[in-house]
């Protein structure tokens, strides 16, 4: 991924952190209100659920960029570069099909969600379930770029090793440093 995309993904990471912080504040505040004052804020319960949906789906795009989604690596790690490349092409092709189905399903469901209103906040449910558009397009674009790179035989050894889950000790330590 190019350096031009870094600010975008930093922004997504910030949104994830902001969603998580807001959820913690709302849920903790509701717990305190319920047990200390025998009351609560219904709005915070609904909003925290909506934020959780957005956090999860935005996180899926960020994780896709990091090539950190779960995979079955026990077989792929045994292959050489050509076998890994073929598996990556097959895997990414299937992911693209899933992204297309997910986008199409979100598209077909959008009119229904637009007319449904959340019971407490009163917002259109399209604002909640519409995240499917963002996620399917985000993961789809990332996957398509990697697939085109693989089809053009422009994947580096490191990218193939990451796909196969084949990290050397120095790779694992640099990954740990990156995550800290």
Secondary structure, DSSP 8 states (H G I E B T S, - for coil): --GGGHHHHHHHHHHHHHHHHHHHHHHHHHHHHHHHHS---HHHHHHHHHHHHHHHHHHHHHHHHTT-S---HHHHTTS-HHHHHHHHHHHHHHHHHHHHHHHHHHHHHHHHHHH-B-TTT--BTHHHHTHHHHHHHHHHHHHHHHHHHHHTT---HHHHHHHHT---HHHHHHHHHHH-
